[in-house]
Amino acid sequence: MQQGLLFKSQLTPEDIKYKEAAGKLSRTERQWLQIEKERDNDFTEFVDIEGLKDEMNTWVYPLHFIDFETSTVPLPFHTGRKPYEQIAFQYSHHIYHEDGRIEHANEYINATAGEFPNFEFVESLQQALSKDEGTIFKFATHENTILNAIRAQLKASDAPNKESLISFIETISHPTNDNPDPWIVPTRKQNQGTRDMVDLCKVIIMYYYNPHTFGSNSIKKVLPAVLKSSQFVQEKYSKPIGAIAVSSKNLPDDHIWLTKRENEIISPYKTLPPVIDNISQEEIEARLSNIENIDDGGAALTAYGKDTVYRYD
């Protein structure tokens, strides 16, 4: 403001203290990409191909992708629990095989009112991920934070299999910065587990920039941006999932993830079948406190809090 630089088009690399980093995009490199591409009306993707290849060469097949749904409330749902404790009530687990097959391998959901699910949740996750040593992926920090919280709950419990579950958690995660009881992993950097989850959000930040995200790294911005930019992804997922070597526990083989209306891509979430038979969409939305889309994380925790759990892939 003091320098009279009010628009991105007026900026130079020096104004943002531009500095490159070895082997990945630095914070200021990403900032300059955003400025430069918006200034030039350039919506082409940037990919650090060599850096991304080096990262991917460290991954071990089969690749495991996990996603948690959780809740935290001031008034505990379960006897003996504390306010604002984390409750992990659902996960999905997909596997990407080296031959390109994608498998919806496992899922867990707790739908029993009054039943504290966290230890059963981790036990199920342990069984799902212990069949091989493939790399495990998350997006952002949520899954790691939840596993840290469940580890603390286990340590304070008398669960009969607590030591096995704690060891599993320590293997696939790392202590959060505010964890008062961090674990030490010999020969590992930053105390991360020997099979610590890879954060795909960090992978994007280090090696990829898509102008259609407008600077956001949220998966809800990155996914539509990739769909809009990649002809390969559009062509692949415009086919029935049974024709592209994808198996689903909840969707038929003829389901098509990617459709268009007036040449605009429709969100894959909008193509999902009704979550409950014989109940109108209006009634579902009313039960979810008028949260419109099931892709909103708030919808899942609201459904759980109302003792109404919806399954979706």
PLY file of the C-alpha trace (Angstrom):
ply
format ascii 1.0
element vertex 313
property float x
property float y
property float z
element edge 312
property int vertex1
property int vertex2
end_header
0.00 0.00 0.00
2.75 2.43 0.97
4.61 1.69 -2.27
1.47 2.10 -4.36
1.49 -1.54 -5.49
-2.19 -2.35 -5.43
-2.49 -5.01 -8.15
-0.74 -8.30 -8.91
0.15 -6.96 -12.35
2.39 -4.36 -10.70
4.49 -6.85 -8.73
7.96 -8.12 -9.50
9.72 -11.21 -8.05
11.72 -8.91 -5.81
8.54 -7.59 -4.19
7.76 -11.06 -2.75
11.42 -11.82 -1.90
11.47 -14.55 -4.55
13.80 -17.43 -3.69
14.09 -20.86 -5.29
14.45 -24.14 -3.42
16.36 -27.23 -4.50
14.23 -30.14 -5.69
10.82 -28.56 -5.01
8.77 -25.40 -5.32
9.54 -22.84 -2.64
6.71 -20.82 -1.08
7.69 -17.74 -3.09
8.01 -19.73 -6.32
4.38 -20.83 -5.89
3.36 -17.25 -5.11
5.06 -15.98 -8.25
3.44 -18.70 -10.36
0.04 -17.55 -9.11
0.83 -13.90 -9.79
2.38 -14.51 -13.20
-0.31 -16.86 -14.51
-3.15 -14.63 -13.33
-1.45 -11.58 -14.83
-1.02 -13.36 -18.18
-4.44 -15.05 -18.08
-2.54 -18.35 -18.29
-4.46 -21.38 -17.01
-1.92 -24.05 -17.93
-0.70 -26.34 -15.16
2.83 -26.26 -13.77
4.41 -29.61 -12.90
7.95 -30.10 -11.61
8.24 -33.37 -13.50
11.70 -34.38 -12.31
11.03 -33.49 -8.68
7.72 -35.34 -8.75
9.35 -38.39 -10.34
11.99 -38.45 -7.59
9.23 -38.29 -4.97
7.18 -41.03 -6.63
10.21 -43.29 -6.89
10.23 -43.50 -3.09
6.69 -44.91 -3.01
6.13 -48.64 -2.53
3.30 -50.48 -4.34
0.51 -51.18 -3.72
-0.44 -47.60 -2.79
-3.00 -47.17 0.00
-5.31 -44.14 0.22
-7.23 -43.52 3.43
-9.78 -40.91 4.43
-11.34 -40.42 7.90
-14.65 -38.93 8.98
-14.62 -37.68 12.54
-16.56 -35.64 15.06
-15.67 -33.53 18.09
-18.39 -32.04 20.27
-18.54 -30.14 23.59
-21.09 -32.56 25.07
-19.66 -36.09 24.73
-21.76 -38.73 23.03
-20.29 -41.51 25.18
-20.15 -42.20 28.91
-16.79 -41.45 30.48
-15.45 -39.32 27.62
-14.34 -35.67 27.78
-15.60 -32.56 25.97
-14.09 -32.02 22.52
-12.53 -35.49 22.32
-12.02 -36.77 18.80
-14.42 -39.47 17.63
-13.40 -41.45 14.53
-16.51 -43.14 13.17
-15.73 -43.85 9.50
-12.87 -44.50 7.12
-12.50 -45.54 3.51
-9.49 -47.40 2.10
-8.66 -47.58 -1.58
-5.69 -49.38 -3.14
-3.89 -48.41 -6.34
-2.09 -51.48 -7.68
1.07 -51.32 -9.77
-0.81 -52.59 -12.84
-3.20 -49.62 -12.62
-6.15 -51.33 -10.93
-7.99 -49.27 -8.32
-9.73 -51.20 -5.57
-12.11 -49.99 -2.88
-10.60 -52.48 -0.47
-12.03 -51.71 2.97
-14.39 -49.45 4.83
-15.49 -48.99 8.42
-18.46 -47.13 9.77
-19.91 -47.06 13.27
-23.68 -46.68 13.39
-24.37 -47.88 16.93
-25.66 -45.18 19.25
-23.73 -44.97 22.53
-20.80 -47.09 21.31
-17.36 -45.46 21.49
-15.85 -46.44 18.13
-12.21 -45.29 18.20
-10.43 -48.46 19.28
-12.44 -50.70 16.97
-11.81 -48.12 14.23
-8.02 -48.41 14.64
-8.17 -52.19 14.94
-10.06 -52.36 11.63
-7.58 -49.93 10.02
-4.67 -52.05 11.28
-6.14 -55.16 9.68
-6.71 -53.31 6.41
-3.19 -51.86 6.14
-1.10 -54.72 7.52
-1.30 -57.06 4.52
1.76 -55.47 2.85
4.27 -52.64 3.25
2.82 -50.38 0.56
2.96 -46.59 0.96
0.00 -45.00 2.76
-1.42 -41.63 1.69
-3.49 -38.96 3.39
-4.42 -35.44 2.30
-3.35 -32.68 4.72
-2.93 -33.25 8.46
-6.31 -34.54 9.62
-5.64 -38.29 9.66
-2.33 -37.83 11.48
-3.97 -35.58 14.09
-6.74 -38.12 14.69
-4.28 -41.00 15.13
-2.32 -38.92 17.66
-5.54 -38.32 19.61
-6.55 -42.00 19.55
-3.05 -43.00 20.69
-3.49 -40.80 23.77
-6.93 -42.33 24.39
-5.48 -45.84 24.12
-2.65 -45.05 26.54
-5.21 -43.91 29.11
-7.40 -46.97 28.56
-7.40 -50.60 29.69
-8.12 -51.94 26.19
-6.74 -55.49 25.97
-4.95 -54.86 22.65
-3.78 -51.33 23.43
-0.05 -52.01 22.98
-0.53 -53.49 19.52
-2.76 -50.62 18.42
-0.40 -47.98 19.84
2.53 -49.58 18.03
0.54 -49.58 14.78
-0.36 -45.90 15.15
3.28 -44.98 15.84
4.34 -46.90 12.72
2.07 -45.06 10.25
2.10 -41.55 11.74
4.28 -38.97 13.49
3.81 -36.83 16.63
2.00 -33.55 16.15
3.90 -30.44 17.22
1.73 -30.02 20.31
1.82 -33.66 21.38
3.00 -33.73 25.03
3.99 -37.39 24.70
5.91 -37.74 21.41
7.42 -41.07 20.47
10.98 -41.57 19.32
11.77 -43.65 16.25
15.48 -44.54 16.09
17.24 -43.65 12.80
14.17 -41.77 11.53
13.96 -38.03 10.87
11.52 -35.99 12.95
10.38 -39.13 14.78
8.08 -40.19 11.97
6.95 -43.79 11.85
8.73 -46.28 9.65
5.67 -46.27 7.37
4.54 -42.72 8.02
1.67 -41.57 5.81
2.64 -39.47 2.79
0.78 -36.16 2.68
-0.51 -35.62 -0.86
-1.25 -31.99 -0.02
2.49 -31.47 0.56
3.24 -33.29 -2.70
1.00 -30.80 -4.51
2.59 -27.83 -2.74
6.09 -29.00 -3.64
5.60 -30.07 -7.25
2.31 -28.87 -8.77
0.39 -25.66 -9.37
-2.93 -25.35 -11.16
-4.30 -21.81 -11.78
-7.88 -23.10 -11.54
-7.33 -23.52 -7.78
-6.72 -19.75 -7.47
-4.01 -20.41 -4.91
-5.93 -22.87 -2.73
-4.49 -26.27 -1.86
-7.77 -27.68 -0.53
-8.67 -31.03 -2.08
-12.09 -29.55 -2.90
-10.31 -27.01 -5.11
-7.53 -29.25 -6.41
-9.83 -32.07 -7.61
-12.08 -29.88 -9.82
-8.99 -28.08 -11.13
-7.34 -31.35 -12.17
-10.58 -32.57 -13.75
-10.86 -29.33 -15.71
-7.23 -29.34 -16.88
-6.46 -32.98 -17.66
-7.80 -34.43 -20.90
-6.41 -37.82 -19.83
-8.41 -37.82 -16.57
-11.54 -36.60 -18.37
-11.38 -39.39 -20.94
-10.61 -42.10 -18.39
-13.35 -41.24 -15.91
-15.98 -40.55 -18.56
-16.15 -44.35 -18.94
-18.05 -46.73 -16.62
-15.89 -47.66 -13.64
-16.11 -51.33 -14.58
-14.35 -50.50 -17.86
-11.40 -48.71 -16.26
-10.28 -51.38 -13.77
-11.93 -49.74 -10.78
-13.79 -51.82 -8.19
-16.23 -50.23 -5.78
-18.00 -51.62 -2.73
-20.87 -49.16 -3.04
-21.27 -48.31 -6.73
-22.28 -50.48 -9.72
-19.85 -51.18 -12.56
-21.87 -48.96 -14.91
-21.49 -45.86 -12.73
-19.72 -43.00 -14.53
-17.79 -40.56 -12.37
-17.35 -37.77 -14.88
-20.18 -36.23 -16.87
-20.66 -32.85 -18.52
-23.54 -30.44 -18.96
-23.17 -27.75 -21.63
-19.46 -28.60 -21.79
-19.02 -27.98 -18.06
-17.87 -30.84 -15.82
-20.42 -31.88 -13.22
-18.97 -32.53 -9.78
-18.52 -36.31 -9.23
-20.34 -35.91 -5.92
-23.45 -34.80 -7.82
-23.50 -38.08 -9.76
-23.80 -40.27 -6.66
-27.05 -42.22 -6.19
-29.36 -41.29 -3.29
-27.77 -42.16 0.03
-31.00 -43.65 1.41
-33.75 -45.33 -0.59
-37.30 -43.94 -0.41
-36.24 -40.69 1.24
-36.34 -37.49 -0.76
-33.27 -35.32 -1.18
-35.14 -32.50 0.57
-35.71 -34.68 3.65
-32.08 -35.79 3.70
-30.92 -32.19 3.55
-33.32 -31.24 6.35
-31.87 -34.01 8.52
-28.41 -32.65 7.84
-29.29 -29.18 9.14
-29.61 -27.84 5.60
-26.03 -28.75 4.70
-26.46 -29.20 0.97
-23.73 -31.58 -0.16
-22.45 -34.85 1.23
-18.95 -33.80 0.08
-19.00 -31.22 2.87
-17.23 -32.80 5.86
-19.76 -31.09 8.11
-22.52 -33.20 6.64
-20.95 -36.44 7.79
-20.32 -35.32 11.36
-23.82 -33.78 11.52
-25.32 -37.07 10.35
-23.30 -38.96 12.96
-24.28 -36.51 15.68
-27.95 -36.99 14.81
-27.52 -40.77 15.01
-28.13 -41.00 11.28
-25.13 -42.36 9.37
-24.89 -42.27 5.60
-22.54 -44.54 3.64
-20.82 -43.19 0.60
-17.77 -44.11 -1.44
0 1
1 2
2 3
3 4
4 5
5 6
6 7
7 8
8 9
9 10
10 11
11 12
12 13
13 14
14 15
15 16
16 17
17 18
18 19
19 20
20 21
21 22
22 23
23 24
24 25
25 26
26 27
27 28
28 29
29 30
30 31
31 32
32 33
33 34
34 35
35 36
36 37
37 38
38 39
39 40
40 41
41 42
42 43
43 44
44 45
45 46
46 47
47 48
48 49
49 50
50 51
51 52
52 53
53 54
54 55
55 56
56 57
57 58
58 59
59 60
60 61
61 62
62 63
63 64
64 65
65 66
66 67
67 68
68 69
69 70
70 71
71 72
72 73
73 74
74 75
75 76
76 77
77 78
78 79
79 80
80 81
81 82
82 83
83 84
84 85
85 86
86 87
87 88
88 89
89 90
90 91
91 92
92 93
93 94
94 95
95 96
96 97
97 98
98 99
99 100
100 101
101 102
102 103
103 104
104 105
105 106
106 107
107 108
108 109
109 110
110 111
111 112
112 113
113 114
114 115
115 116
116 117
117 118
118 119
119 120
120 121
121 122
122 123
123 124
124 125
125 126
126 127
127 128
128 129
129 130
130 131
131 132
132 133
133 134
134 135
135 136
136 137
137 138
138 139
139 140
140 141
141 142
142 143
143 144
144 145
145 146
146 147
147 148
148 149
149 150
150 151
151 152
152 153
153 154
154 155
155 156
156 157
157 158
158 159
159 160
160 161
161 162
162 163
163 164
164 165
165 166
166 167
167 168
168 169
169 170
170 171
171 172
172 173
173 174
174 175
175 176
176 177
177 178
178 179
179 180
180 181
181 182
182 183
183 184
184 185
185 186
186 187
187 188
188 189
189 190
190 191
191 192
192 193
193 194
194 195
195 196
196 197
197 198
198 199
199 200
200 201
201 202
202 203
203 204
204 205
205 206
206 207
207 208
208 209
209 210
210 211
211 212
212 213
213 214
214 215
215 216
216 217
217 218
218 219
219 220
220 221
221 222
222 223
223 224
224 225
225 226
226 227
227 228
228 229
229 230
230 231
231 232
232 233
233 234
234 235
235 236
236 237
237 238
238 239
239 240
240 241
241 242
242 243
243 244
244 245
245 246
246 247
247 248
248 249
249 250
250 251
251 252
252 253
253 254
254 255
255 256
256 257
257 258
258 259
259 260
260 261
261 262
262 263
263 264
264 265
265 266
266 267
267 268
268 269
269 270
270 271
271 272
272 273
273 274
274 275
275 276
276 277
277 278
278 279
279 280
280 281
281 282
282 283
283 284
284 285
285 286
286 287
287 288
288 289
289 290
290 291
291 292
292 293
293 294
294 295
295 296
296 297
297 298
298 299
299 300
300 301
301 302
302 303
303 304
304 305
305 306
306 307
307 308
308 309
309 310
310 311
311 312
